[in-house]
Amino acid sequence: MKRSFKSEGSKLINHRSSRRVLILIGALGAAAVGFVSVAMAQQPGGARQQLSATVGDPGTIASSIINQLGSGRVNSMTLQGSTASVVGTASDAGAETARTLWYEAVAGVAFAQQVQATTLTRTVVDGAGNVIDTEQDRLTVGGLSSSLPTSAGNLTSGLADRALGVNANVGTIRYIPLIGGTAEVVIQPNSPASFVKSAGENVGSILGPMSANNGAYLVTVVGSNGSPLLVLGNVPALGGDAGQGIGWQAPGVQSDAMWGAYLPTKRSG
């Protein structure tokens, strides 16, 4: 399925089981010492439990999952037949769309697990409600764990140390207690160009437990001015047993973490 965007120059790819498009993550790396700021998404009352697999009211389940997501990127989730639909917002058609698609996927897979949906539709709109991107994928949620998710502490243990080991710093971590426990990590390298060029190994060295057992993760690499240079993520159960990765790289950026990317075209109309 070819996707189009409103602005040219950005690169956004999906890694589907049916496509020869890969996000390449290297081996885990060494440890050092560092500082991490963690933003935790919690259920009401502070509980961090994953929803049970019991089917209930879709509206109530959607509201709870969006609350746990802890991000304004996802606006709504609904169920129509066996299709779960998620709508989210992004400020641009590049990095922000990639990040919103990942948040929508995490929320949508968690929602589907509760309402027994077999297909997920994700729609990204801008602030005016104009559609930037739409994705539809089949779901394979049977393999997801129904146990309590990995805690923020266990999931991010040693993260800052591993980042320093590849000459980078961890800016923020947004922990999400859904689909086994996941997080978005913002990384700021000391030498952004060289880090991104070898991001396959560098990001793989940083991820640690987050990438274990095909776990969900999102890594946003930013430059010295805080602007995104590279976005890499993964969500299990989406698009097949292998799950789905998502990647974006800024115009002019070259990274070994992705191949098979394409230049988007402007959406007509």
C-alpha positions, 0 to 999 in steps of 0.5 A: 500500500502506497502512502502519501503525505502533505510535505515532501522530503521526509521519509517514513516507512513501515516494516510489515511482514509482507514487505521487504522493508527493514529497520535494522537494530544492532546488538546490545551495547556496553554500560556507563553512567547517566541521568534519566527523566521518566514520564509515566502514564498511569491508570486512575489512582496510580495503578499500573495494571494492564487491562484484562482480556475480558470484553467490556464496553468499548467506549469505557475500554477506549477511555481507559487505554487513552488515559494509560497512554498518557499522550495527547497524540491519540484522540479517540478509539472506536469499534465497528464490527471487527475493526478497531479505529484510532484517530490521532493528531500530528503537527507535521507529516514527518517525524510527528506523524511517525510518532503518532502512528506508533502511539496509535498502534500501541493504543490500538493493539491494547484496545483490540486485545480487549474488544477482540478486533482483528483489524486496526485502522489508524488515521493521523490528522493535523490540527485542522482535522485534515487527514495526513495519513491512514493505515490499515493492518490485520492484528494477531493479538493472541500472542500478547501477554495477559500478565502484568506489564514490565515495570518502568524501572525494569524496562528502563534499567541501565538505559542511560548507562547504555546511551552514554556507552555510545556517546549519547544522552537520554532526554526523556522516557515516556513509560506506557503500561500497555501491551507488556510495558513499553516506552518512547525514549528521546536520545540526544547524541554528542555527535548526531551525524555519526550516531545516526549514520550507525544508528542500527548498532547504536540504537540497538545498544541502547534499547536493552530489555525494551527490544527483548521478545519483539517488545514494543519501543519507540526511539526518537533521536534528536539533534543539538537543537532538539529537532528529530533526526531519526524515529525508530519503533516497533509494535508487536501483533500488528500486521502479522506475527512478526509485528510492525516497525516504523521508521522516519529519517529527516531530509539529508540524513543517512542511516544504516538503521533503515533501507527501502525507504521512499520519498513521500509525495504531496497529498492531492486535494 
